[in-house]
Amino acid sequence: MGGAGGGPDPDPDPDPDPEELSAARAALSCVPPNELLQQDEDGDTLLHLLCARGLRAPSRAAAELFGALGRLELREHRGKVG
């Protein structure tokens, strides 16, 4: 479908900036898995909170780690999958 100007719609899920993603991966690599997977009183994890804030590179880096730990399917407080 075309956008308002007749051109293609922008990509709804563009890749994060490679440098930002690299920095986010480095920062999260220091977080122990038990802390990374910790859920708050609402059942939200770091991944849920990063996504809710629209932080694309940190969210992608966290999702990669959650996937590697086999926990990408954790649900948050409203039942949405991380």
Beta strands, then each sheet from edge to edge (+ up, - down):
end
